[in-house]
Amino acid sequence: MTVHTILLTQPGSQVSSRIYYDFDTITAAMDHIASLYEAFLQRENPGMRQIQYRANDLLQFIDSYKEFVALILDPNNQIYVPKSKEWLKSTLIDHLSNQQRAPPQQQQFHQRNPKGYF
């Protein structure tokens, strides 16, 4: 199901660090959150050929943001419903768990080769 999702983030204390991201689905938003963390890890570890991490590391990354929330379109009422950081973390864990249970051809692994960025 396609549910328009907007992520609102503020990595630092400065208002100027606010960024929003626009997605057609919640799944795409969850994949992007993982990609944000992977990009962070790549910047912190430029010599690493392959990046691996635990779910808890990803959750701590989200917690390090001053703001990390979502607006999810309720298609029945045509309004956006705000979702908290805790909701995002729970949904992200469910998303990653579902990927682990998927057959290999359907899995989207959250291990990135640095050459795959940008």
A tleap script that builds the chain and sets N, CA, C and O, in Angstrom:
source leaprc.protein.ff14SB
mol = sequence {
  NMET THR VAL HIE THR ILE LEU LEU THR GLN
  PRO GLY SER GLN VAL SER SER ARG ILE TYR
  TYR ASP PHE ASP THR ILE THR ALA ALA MET
  ASP HIE ILE ALA SER LEU TYR GLU ALA PHE
  LEU GLN ARG GLU ASN PRO GLY MET ARG GLN
  ILE GLN TYR ARG ALA ASN ASP LEU LEU GLN
  PHE ILE ASP SER TYR LYS GLU PHE VAL ALA
  LEU ILE LEU ASP PRO ASN ASN GLN ILE TYR
  VAL PRO LYS SER LYS GLU TRP LEU LYS SER
  THR LEU ILE ASP HIE LEU SER ASN GLN GLN
  ARG ALA PRO PRO GLN GLN GLN GLN PHE HIE
  GLN ARG ASN PRO LYS GLY TYR CPHE
}
set mol.1.N position { 0.840 -1.188 0.000 }
set mol.1.CA position { 0.000 0.000 0.000 }
set mol.1.C position { 0.879 1.243 0.000 }
set mol.1.O position { 1.858 1.327 0.742 }
set mol.2.N position { 0.531 2.170 -0.812 }
set mol.2.CA position { 1.275 3.420 -0.913 }
set mol.2.C position { 0.719 4.416 0.095 }
set mol.2.O position { -0.453 4.791 0.038 }
set mol.3.N position { 1.572 4.835 1.012 }
set mol.3.CA position { 1.185 5.828 2.010 }
set mol.3.C position { 2.246 6.914 2.002 }
set mol.3.O position { 3.384 6.683 2.412 }
set mol.4.N position { 1.879 8.081 1.543 }
set mol.4.CA position { 2.833 9.181 1.476 }
set mol.4.C position { 3.398 9.463 2.855 }
set mol.4.O position { 2.659 9.551 3.836 }
set mol.5.N position { 4.717 9.605 2.923 }
set mol.5.CA position { 5.426 9.770 4.194 }
set mol.5.C position { 6.429 10.898 4.072 }
set mol.5.O position { 7.166 10.987 3.090 }
set mol.6.N position { 6.452 11.754 5.071 }
set mol.6.CA position { 7.434 12.834 5.146 }
set mol.6.C position { 8.236 12.632 6.421 }
set mol.6.O position { 7.670 12.526 7.509 }
set mol.7.N position { 9.562 12.579 6.284 }
set mol.7.CA position { 10.448 12.527 7.450 }
set mol.7.C position { 10.934 13.934 7.753 }
set mol.7.O position { 11.362 14.658 6.855 }
set mol.8.N position { 10.866 14.311 9.006 }
set mol.8.CA position { 11.362 15.607 9.464 }
set mol.8.C position { 12.515 15.337 10.421 }
set mol.8.O position { 12.341 14.674 11.443 }
set mol.9.N position { 13.696 15.854 10.085 }
set mol.9.CA position { 14.864 15.582 10.912 }
set mol.9.C position { 15.562 16.882 11.283 }
set mol.9.O position { 15.494 17.880 10.565 }
set mol.10.N position { 16.231 16.836 12.419 }
set mol.10.CA position { 17.099 17.921 12.853 }
set mol.10.C position { 18.271 17.268 13.570 }
set mol.10.O position { 18.177 16.962 14.759 }
set mol.11.N position { 19.384 17.049 12.852 }
set mol.11.CA position { 20.513 16.340 13.448 }
set mol.11.C position { 21.180 17.104 14.599 }
set mol.11.O position { 21.630 16.493 15.569 }
set mol.12.N position { 21.244 18.399 14.496 }
set mol.12.CA position { 21.938 19.184 15.516 }
set mol.12.C position { 21.008 20.124 16.238 }
set mol.12.O position { 19.796 20.109 16.026 }
set mol.13.N position { 21.588 20.946 17.098 }
set mol.13.CA position { 20.775 21.879 17.877 }
set mol.13.C position { 20.372 23.112 17.075 }
set mol.13.O position { 19.432 23.816 17.446 }
set mol.14.N position { 21.073 23.374 15.988 }
set mol.14.CA position { 20.767 24.558 15.189 }
set mol.14.C position { 19.548 24.305 14.294 }
set mol.14.O position { 19.443 23.268 13.638 }
set mol.15.N position { 18.653 25.256 14.287 }
set mol.15.CA position { 17.452 25.161 13.459 }
set mol.15.C position { 17.830 25.002 11.987 }
set mol.15.O position { 17.109 24.358 11.224 }
set mol.16.N position { 18.939 25.577 11.597 }
set mol.16.CA position { 19.369 25.490 10.196 }
set mol.16.C position { 19.739 24.073 9.775 }
set mol.16.O position { 19.933 23.824 8.585 }
set mol.17.N position { 19.843 23.129 10.724 }
set mol.17.CA position { 20.164 21.743 10.368 }
set mol.17.C position { 18.916 20.925 10.029 }
set mol.17.O position { 19.015 19.734 9.735 }
set mol.18.N position { 17.761 21.554 10.071 }
set mol.18.CA position { 16.520 20.842 9.766 }
set mol.18.C position { 16.485 20.428 8.293 }
set mol.18.O position { 16.839 21.193 7.397 }
set mol.19.N position { 16.042 19.180 8.082 }
set mol.19.CA position { 15.918 18.632 6.726 }
set mol.19.C position { 14.634 17.810 6.676 }
set mol.19.O position { 14.283 17.136 7.644 }
set mol.20.N position { 13.941 17.870 5.553 }
set mol.20.CA position { 12.802 16.981 5.383 }
set mol.20.C position { 13.029 16.115 4.147 }
set mol.20.O position { 13.715 16.507 3.202 }
set mol.21.N position { 12.433 14.932 4.186 }
set mol.21.CA position { 12.526 13.969 3.101 }
set mol.21.C position { 11.116 13.511 2.766 }
set mol.21.O position { 10.289 13.326 3.659 }
set mol.22.N position { 10.847 13.331 1.497 }
set mol.22.CA position { 9.515 13.035 0.996 }
set mol.22.C position { 9.523 11.663 0.322 }
set mol.22.O position { 10.362 11.414 -0.544 }
set mol.23.N position { 8.598 10.757 0.704 }
set mol.23.CA position { 8.561 9.397 0.172 }
set mol.23.C position { 7.137 8.992 -0.191 }
set mol.23.O position { 6.165 9.463 0.399 }
set mol.24.N position { 7.043 8.114 -1.170 }
set mol.24.CA position { 5.740 7.592 -1.583 }
set mol.24.C position { 5.240 6.494 -0.660 }
set mol.24.O position { 4.040 6.223 -0.620 }
set mol.25.N position { 6.144 5.856 0.084 }
set mol.25.CA position { 5.745 4.754 0.970 }
set mol.25.C position { 6.496 4.824 2.288 }
set mol.25.O position { 7.555 5.444 2.385 }
set mol.26.N position { 5.939 4.187 3.290 }
set mol.26.CA position { 6.626 4.068 4.578 }
set mol.26.C position { 7.882 3.228 4.401 }
set mol.26.O position { 8.911 3.516 5.012 }
set mol.27.N position { 7.807 2.192 3.571 }
set mol.27.CA position { 8.960 1.330 3.316 }
set mol.27.C position { 10.134 2.128 2.765 }
set mol.27.O position { 11.270 1.945 3.203 }
set mol.28.N position { 9.871 3.004 1.818 }
set mol.28.CA position { 10.939 3.830 1.251 }
set mol.28.C position { 11.544 4.735 2.322 }
set mol.28.O position { 12.753 4.962 2.331 }
set mol.29.N position { 10.715 5.248 3.218 }
set mol.29.CA position { 11.216 6.087 4.306 }
set mol.29.C position { 12.113 5.276 5.245 }
set mol.29.O position { 13.155 5.766 5.680 }
set mol.30.N position { 11.716 4.041 5.559 }
set mol.30.CA position { 12.528 3.185 6.435 }
set mol.30.C position { 13.871 2.861 5.778 }
set mol.30.O position { 14.909 2.872 6.440 }
set mol.31.N position { 13.845 2.574 4.482 }
set mol.31.CA position { 15.097 2.315 3.763 }
set mol.31.C position { 16.003 3.547 3.795 }
set mol.31.O position { 17.223 3.432 3.909 }
set mol.32.N position { 15.393 4.716 3.692 }
set mol.32.CA position { 16.191 5.947 3.710 }
set mol.32.C position { 16.821 6.193 5.082 }
set mol.32.O position { 17.959 6.655 5.168 }
set mol.33.N position { 16.098 5.890 6.136 }
set mol.33.CA position { 16.674 6.047 7.477 }
set mol.33.C position { 17.919 5.180 7.607 }
set mol.33.O position { 18.946 5.637 8.108 }
set mol.34.N position { 17.832 3.935 7.159 }
set mol.34.CA position { 19.001 3.056 7.192 }
set mol.34.C position { 20.124 3.629 6.332 }
set mol.34.O position { 21.293 3.559 6.712 }
set mol.35.N position { 19.781 4.189 5.189 }
set mol.35.CA position { 20.794 4.789 4.309 }
set mol.35.C position { 21.471 5.991 4.947 }
set mol.35.O position { 22.667 6.205 4.749 }
set mol.36.N position { 20.713 6.785 5.718 }
set mol.36.CA position { 21.312 7.917 6.424 }
set mol.36.C position { 22.384 7.427 7.392 }
set mol.36.O position { 23.464 8.010 7.477 }
set mol.37.N position { 22.082 6.354 8.122 }
set mol.37.CA position { 23.047 5.804 9.066 }
set mol.37.C position { 24.249 5.215 8.337 }
set mol.37.O position { 25.387 5.380 8.776 }
set mol.38.N position { 24.000 4.537 7.236 }
set mol.38.CA position { 25.092 3.957 6.463 }
set mol.38.C position { 26.017 5.043 5.909 }
set mol.38.O position { 27.236 4.874 5.896 }
set mol.39.N position { 25.447 6.140 5.459 }
set mol.39.CA position { 26.265 7.259 4.976 }
set mol.39.C position { 27.094 7.847 6.118 }
set mol.39.O position { 28.260 8.193 5.929 }
set mol.40.N position { 26.491 7.956 7.297 }
set mol.40.CA position { 27.218 8.427 8.478 }
set mol.40.C position { 28.396 7.504 8.783 }
set mol.40.O position { 29.513 7.968 9.014 }
set mol.41.N position { 28.138 6.190 8.782 }
set mol.41.CA position { 29.210 5.228 9.058 }
set mol.41.C position { 30.313 5.314 8.013 }
set mol.41.O position { 31.491 5.192 8.347 }
set mol.42.N position { 29.947 5.522 6.762 }
set mol.42.CA position { 30.947 5.644 5.701 }
set mol.42.C position { 31.815 6.882 5.901 }
set mol.42.O position { 33.027 6.831 5.689 }
set mol.43.N position { 31.206 7.985 6.305 }
set mol.43.CA position { 31.989 9.208 6.566 }
set mol.43.C position { 32.925 9.003 7.755 }
set mol.43.O position { 34.055 9.492 7.749 }
set mol.44.N position { 32.456 8.281 8.773 }
set mol.44.CA position { 33.260 8.042 9.970 }
set mol.44.C position { 34.345 6.987 9.746 }
set mol.44.O position { 35.344 6.968 10.466 }
set mol.45.N position { 34.162 6.118 8.768 }
set mol.45.CA position { 35.086 5.006 8.506 }
set mol.45.C position { 35.377 4.919 7.012 }
set mol.45.O position { 35.000 3.941 6.368 }
set mol.46.N position { 36.044 5.929 6.452 }
set mol.46.CA position { 36.214 5.973 4.993 }
set mol.46.C position { 37.031 4.809 4.419 }
set mol.46.O position { 36.907 4.508 3.231 }
set mol.47.N position { 37.847 4.161 5.219 }
set mol.47.CA position { 38.658 3.068 4.710 }
set mol.47.C position { 37.962 1.722 4.711 }
set mol.47.O position { 38.498 0.750 4.180 }
set mol.48.N position { 36.781 1.648 5.295 }
set mol.48.CA position { 36.060 0.370 5.380 }
set mol.48.C position { 35.482 0.014 4.010 }
set mol.48.O position { 34.841 0.838 3.358 }
set mol.49.N position { 35.721 -1.226 3.588 }
set mol.49.CA position { 35.189 -1.685 2.296 }
set mol.49.C position { 33.743 -2.131 2.430 }
set mol.49.O position { 32.962 -2.009 1.486 }
set mol.50.N position { 33.389 -2.643 3.586 }
set mol.50.CA position { 32.019 -3.108 3.813 }
set mol.50.C position { 31.587 -2.642 5.201 }
set mol.50.O position { 32.349 -2.707 6.165 }
set mol.51.N position { 30.350 -2.175 5.273 }
set mol.51.CA position { 29.828 -1.652 6.534 }
set mol.51.C position { 28.745 -2.601 7.050 }
set mol.51.O position { 27.821 -2.967 6.324 }
set mol.52.N position { 28.879 -2.985 8.306 }
set mol.52.CA position { 27.866 -3.789 8.974 }
set mol.52.C position { 27.548 -3.121 10.307 }
set mol.52.O position { 28.396 -2.467 10.914 }
set mol.53.N position { 26.304 -3.303 10.745 }
set mol.53.CA position { 25.916 -2.712 12.017 }
set mol.53.C position { 24.760 -3.498 12.616 }
set mol.53.O position { 24.085 -4.275 11.941 }
set mol.54.N position { 24.560 -3.267 13.903 }
set mol.54.CA position { 23.451 -3.898 14.625 }
set mol.54.C position { 22.268 -2.934 14.675 }
set mol.54.O position { 22.419 -1.720 14.538 }
set mol.55.N position { 21.103 -3.508 14.873 }
set mol.55.CA position { 19.891 -2.688 14.951 }
set mol.55.C position { 19.998 -1.662 16.071 }
set mol.55.O position { 19.546 -0.528 15.914 }
set mol.56.N position { 20.588 -2.045 17.197 }
set mol.56.CA position { 20.727 -1.128 18.323 }
set mol.56.C position { 21.577 0.091 17.954 }
set mol.56.O position { 21.313 1.199 18.421 }
set mol.57.N position { 22.596 -0.115 17.115 }
set mol.57.CA position { 23.427 1.004 16.656 }
set mol.57.C position { 22.591 1.988 15.846 }
set mol.57.O position { 22.728 3.202 15.996 }
set mol.58.N position { 21.732 1.461 14.995 }
set mol.58.CA position { 20.862 2.298 14.180 }
set mol.58.C position { 19.885 3.085 15.049 }
set mol.58.O position { 19.625 4.261 14.794 }
set mol.59.N position { 19.348 2.433 16.071 }
set mol.59.CA position { 18.413 3.120 16.974 }
set mol.59.C position { 19.110 4.224 17.759 }
set mol.59.O position { 18.526 5.284 17.986 }
set mol.60.N position { 20.337 3.992 18.170 }
set mol.60.CA position { 21.094 5.026 18.876 }
set mol.60.C position { 21.385 6.210 17.953 }
set mol.60.O position { 21.391 7.358 18.396 }
set mol.61.N position { 21.624 5.930 16.680 }
set mol.61.CA position { 21.826 6.993 15.697 }
set mol.61.C position { 20.578 7.878 15.620 }
set mol.61.O position { 20.683 9.104 15.623 }
set mol.62.N position { 19.414 7.262 15.551 }
set mol.62.CA position { 18.160 8.019 15.510 }
set mol.62.C position { 18.017 8.854 16.779 }
set mol.62.O position { 17.626 10.020 16.717 }
set mol.63.N position { 18.332 8.265 17.922 }
set mol.63.CA position { 18.234 8.988 19.191 }
set mol.63.C position { 19.204 10.163 19.273 }
set mol.63.O position { 18.969 11.106 20.029 }
set mol.64.N position { 20.279 10.117 18.512 }
set mol.64.CA position { 21.263 11.205 18.554 }
set mol.64.C position { 20.740 12.478 17.888 }
set mol.64.O position { 21.301 13.555 18.088 }
set mol.65.N position { 19.687 12.364 17.111 }
set mol.65.CA position { 19.091 13.533 16.456 }
set mol.65.C position { 18.237 14.307 17.448 }
set mol.65.O position { 17.567 13.719 18.296 }
set mol.66.N position { 18.266 15.621 17.335 }
set mol.66.CA position { 17.396 16.441 18.171 }
set mol.66.C position { 15.933 16.150 17.827 }
set mol.66.O position { 15.097 16.022 18.721 }
set mol.67.N position { 15.630 16.048 16.542 }
set mol.67.CA position { 14.277 15.727 16.077 }
set mol.67.C position { 14.377 14.674 14.979 }
set mol.67.O position { 15.240 14.750 14.105 }
set mol.68.N position { 13.492 13.702 15.037 }
set mol.68.CA position { 13.410 12.664 14.005 }
set mol.68.C position { 11.979 12.137 14.069 }
set mol.68.O position { 11.678 11.237 14.853 }
set mol.69.N position { 11.108 12.695 13.253 }
set mol.69.CA position { 9.692 12.344 13.290 }
set mol.69.C position { 9.183 12.154 11.859 }
set mol.69.O position { 9.870 12.473 10.889 }
set mol.70.N position { 7.973 11.630 11.756 }
set mol.70.CA position { 7.367 11.423 10.445 }
set mol.70.C position { 5.949 11.970 10.426 }
set mol.70.O position { 5.278 12.067 11.453 }
set mol.71.N position { 5.522 12.321 9.230 }
set mol.71.CA position { 4.131 12.656 8.967 }
set mol.71.C position { 3.638 11.627 7.959 }
set mol.71.O position { 4.171 11.526 6.855 }
set mol.72.N position { 2.617 10.863 8.344 }
set mol.72.CA position { 2.087 9.785 7.521 }
set mol.72.C position { 0.700 10.180 7.043 }
set mol.72.O position { -0.161 10.536 7.847 }
set mol.73.N position { 0.485 10.117 5.738 }
set mol.73.CA position { -0.823 10.480 5.195 }
set mol.73.C position { -1.874 9.447 5.581 }
set mol.73.O position { -1.693 8.250 5.360 }
set mol.74.N position { -2.956 9.912 6.151 }
set mol.74.CA position { -4.132 9.079 6.395 }
set mol.74.C position { -5.027 9.263 5.171 }
set mol.74.O position { -5.700 10.287 5.047 }
set mol.75.N position { -5.043 8.278 4.263 }
set mol.75.CA position { -5.769 8.470 3.001 }
set mol.75.C position { -7.281 8.600 3.168 }
set mol.75.O position { -7.942 9.203 2.323 }
set mol.76.N position { -7.829 8.053 4.226 }
set mol.76.CA position { -9.274 8.147 4.438 }
set mol.76.C position { -9.705 9.559 4.794 }
set mol.76.O position { -10.748 10.031 4.342 }
set mol.77.N position { -8.897 10.233 5.605 }
set mol.77.CA position { -9.247 11.577 6.060 }
set mol.77.C position { -8.465 12.675 5.354 }
set mol.77.O position { -8.720 13.861 5.562 }
set mol.78.N position { -7.504 12.272 4.513 }
set mol.78.CA position { -6.663 13.218 3.774 }
set mol.78.C position { -5.971 14.225 4.694 }
set mol.78.O position { -5.940 15.425 4.425 }
set mol.79.N position { -5.412 13.686 5.802 }
set mol.79.CA position { -4.618 14.500 6.716 }
set mol.79.C position { -3.326 13.745 7.025 }
set mol.79.O position { -3.250 12.526 6.869 }
set mol.80.N position { -2.333 14.477 7.457 }
set mol.80.CA position { -1.076 13.859 7.874 }
set mol.80.C position { -1.096 13.641 9.383 }
set mol.80.O position { -1.420 14.541 10.158 }
set mol.81.N position { -0.743 12.432 9.773 }
set mol.81.CA position { -0.713 12.065 11.180 }
set mol.81.C position { 0.731 12.048 11.646 }
set mol.81.O position { 1.555 11.343 11.066 }
set mol.82.N position { 1.058 12.821 12.695 }
set mol.82.CA position { 2.441 12.833 13.181 }
set mol.82.C position { 2.787 11.522 13.893 }
set mol.82.O position { 1.971 10.959 14.623 }
set mol.83.N position { 4.011 11.054 13.663 }
set mol.83.CA position { 4.520 9.842 14.306 }
set mol.83.C position { 5.833 10.180 14.996 }
set mol.83.O position { 6.672 10.894 14.447 }
set mol.84.N position { 5.997 9.663 16.193 }
set mol.84.CA position { 7.147 9.996 17.039 }
set mol.84.C position { 8.407 9.227 16.640 }
set mol.84.O position { 8.384 8.317 15.811 }
set mol.85.N position { 9.482 9.633 17.260 }
set mol.85.CA position { 10.755 8.940 17.110 }
set mol.85.C position { 10.615 7.479 17.530 }
set mol.85.O position { 11.169 6.590 16.884 }
set mol.86.N position { 9.878 7.234 18.605 }
set mol.86.CA position { 9.682 5.859 19.084 }
set mol.86.C position { 8.909 5.030 18.067 }
set mol.86.O position { 9.234 3.862 17.851 }
set mol.87.N position { 7.900 5.609 17.442 }
set mol.87.CA position { 7.149 4.911 16.401 }
set mol.87.C position { 8.067 4.587 15.227 }
set mol.87.O position { 8.031 3.477 14.696 }
set mol.88.N position { 8.884 5.547 14.825 }
set mol.88.CA position { 9.824 5.314 13.726 }
set mol.88.C position { 10.772 4.165 14.038 }
set mol.88.O position { 11.019 3.312 13.186 }
set mol.89.N position { 11.304 4.142 15.258 }
set mol.89.CA position { 12.246 3.083 15.627 }
set mol.89.C position { 11.563 1.724 15.610 }
set mol.89.O position { 12.138 0.753 15.117 }
set mol.90.N position { 10.362 1.637 16.134 }
set mol.90.CA position { 9.622 0.382 16.147 }
set mol.90.C position { 9.303 -0.082 14.720 }
set mol.90.O position { 9.458 -1.260 14.396 }
set mol.91.N position { 8.866 0.832 13.890 }
set mol.91.CA position { 8.535 0.511 12.506 }
set mol.91.C position { 9.787 0.099 11.737 }
set mol.91.O position { 9.737 -0.809 10.907 }
set mol.92.N position { 10.893 0.756 12.008 }
set mol.92.CA position { 12.151 0.414 11.348 }
set mol.92.C position { 12.606 -0.993 11.731 }
set mol.92.O position { 13.043 -1.752 10.866 }
set mol.93.N position { 12.511 -1.348 12.993 }
set mol.93.CA position { 12.883 -2.697 13.437 }
set mol.93.C position { 11.984 -3.731 12.766 }
set mol.93.O position { 12.469 -4.764 12.305 }
set mol.94.N position { 10.684 -3.464 12.707 }
set mol.94.CA position { 9.767 -4.382 12.016 }
set mol.94.C position { 10.154 -4.520 10.543 }
set mol.94.O position { 10.161 -5.623 9.996 }
set mol.95.N position { 10.469 -3.411 9.918 }
set mol.95.CA position { 10.859 -3.396 8.505 }
set mol.95.C position { 12.116 -4.239 8.277 }
set mol.95.O position { 12.160 -5.061 7.362 }
set mol.96.N position { 13.122 -4.034 9.103 }
set mol.96.CA position { 14.369 -4.789 8.951 }
set mol.96.C position { 14.154 -6.266 9.254 }
set mol.96.O position { 14.745 -7.125 8.599 }
set mol.97.N position { 13.315 -6.570 10.238 }
set mol.97.CA position { 13.011 -7.969 10.569 }
set mol.97.C position { 12.303 -8.660 9.415 }
set mol.97.O position { 12.595 -9.815 9.108 }
set mol.98.N position { 11.380 -7.964 8.781 }
set mol.98.CA position { 10.668 -8.531 7.633 }
set mol.98.C position { 11.623 -8.797 6.477 }
set mol.98.O position { 11.454 -9.778 5.753 }
set mol.99.N position { 12.621 -7.942 6.294 }
set mol.99.CA position { 13.613 -8.165 5.245 }
set mol.99.C position { 14.435 -9.403 5.529 }
set mol.99.O position { 14.795 -10.133 4.605 }
set mol.100.N position { 14.740 -9.652 6.798 }
set mol.100.CA position { 15.525 -10.827 7.156 }
set mol.100.C position { 14.755 -12.117 6.882 }
set mol.100.O position { 15.359 -13.146 6.579 }
set mol.101.N position { 13.424 -12.067 6.988 }
set mol.101.CA position { 12.596 -13.253 6.759 }
set mol.101.C position { 12.284 -13.464 5.283 }
set mol.101.O position { 11.839 -14.545 4.897 }
set mol.102.N position { 12.511 -12.452 4.457 }
set mol.102.CA position { 12.184 -12.561 3.035 }
set mol.102.C position { 13.145 -13.523 2.344 }
set mol.102.O position { 14.293 -13.668 2.764 }
set mol.103.N position { 12.670 -14.188 1.273 }
set mol.103.CA position { 13.584 -15.026 0.492 }
set mol.103.C position { 14.756 -14.192 -0.027 }
set mol.103.O position { 14.607 -12.988 -0.238 }
set mol.104.N position { 15.926 -14.816 -0.238 }
set mol.104.CA position { 17.130 -14.066 -0.615 }
set mol.104.C position { 16.949 -13.120 -1.794 }
set mol.104.O position { 17.525 -12.032 -1.785 }
set mol.105.N position { 16.172 -13.491 -2.806 }
set mol.105.CA position { 16.023 -12.606 -3.958 }
set mol.105.C position { 15.220 -11.361 -3.628 }
set mol.105.O position { 15.271 -10.388 -4.381 }
set mol.106.N position { 14.467 -11.359 -2.506 }
set mol.106.CA position { 13.669 -10.204 -2.135 }
set mol.106.C position { 14.331 -9.355 -1.058 }
set mol.106.O position { 13.858 -8.256 -0.770 }
set mol.107.N position { 15.399 -9.833 -0.467 }
set mol.107.CA position { 16.031 -9.098 0.630 }
set mol.107.C position { 16.781 -7.884 0.105 }
set mol.107.O position { 17.400 -7.915 -0.958 }
set mol.108.N position { 16.704 -6.828 0.876 }
set mol.108.CA position { 17.516 -5.648 0.634 }
set mol.108.C position { 18.447 -5.546 1.830 }
set mol.108.O position { 18.070 -5.028 2.881 }
set mol.109.N position { 19.655 -6.038 1.664 }
set mol.109.CA position { 20.586 -6.053 2.777 }
set mol.109.C position { 21.052 -4.655 3.111 }
set mol.109.O position { 21.260 -3.825 2.226 }
set mol.110.N position { 21.211 -4.405 4.390 }
set mol.110.CA position { 21.738 -3.118 4.829 }
set mol.110.C position { 23.216 -3.259 5.136 }
set mol.110.O position { 23.696 -2.972 6.233 }
set mol.111.N position { 23.908 -3.717 4.105 }
set mol.111.CA position { 25.356 -3.730 4.061 }
set mol.111.C position { 25.690 -3.036 2.755 }
set mol.111.O position { 25.204 -3.432 1.696 }
set mol.112.N position { 26.475 -2.056 2.820 }
set mol.112.CA position { 26.750 -1.292 1.610 }
set mol.112.C position { 28.233 -1.308 1.294 }
set mol.112.O position { 29.090 -1.212 2.173 }
set mol.113.N position { 28.494 -1.431 0.030 }
set mol.113.CA position { 29.837 -1.237 -0.476 }
set mol.113.C position { 29.968 0.264 -0.707 }
set mol.113.O position { 29.083 0.857 -1.323 }
set mol.114.N position { 31.030 0.896 -0.240 }
set mol.114.CA position { 31.144 2.348 -0.364 }
set mol.114.C position { 30.993 2.844 -1.800 }
set mol.114.O position { 30.541 3.968 -2.018 }
set mol.115.N position { 31.361 2.034 -2.767 }
set mol.115.CA position { 31.246 2.465 -4.145 }
set mol.115.C position { 29.788 2.568 -4.588 }
set mol.115.O position { 29.497 3.150 -5.632 }
set mol.116.N position { 28.871 2.006 -3.800 }
set mol.116.CA position { 27.460 2.060 -4.130 }
set mol.116.C position { 26.785 3.355 -3.712 }
set mol.116.O position { 25.609 3.557 -4.015 }
set mol.117.N position { 27.495 4.231 -3.029 }
set mol.117.CA position { 26.901 5.487 -2.570 }
set mol.117.C position { 26.924 6.516 -3.666 }
set mol.117.O position { 27.875 6.606 -4.443 }
set mol.118.N position { 25.883 7.278 -3.717 }
set mol.118.CA position { 25.735 8.431 -4.571 }
set mol.118.C position { 26.203 8.101 -5.933 }
set mol.118.O position { 26.163 8.951 -6.823 }
savepdb mol mol.pdb
quit
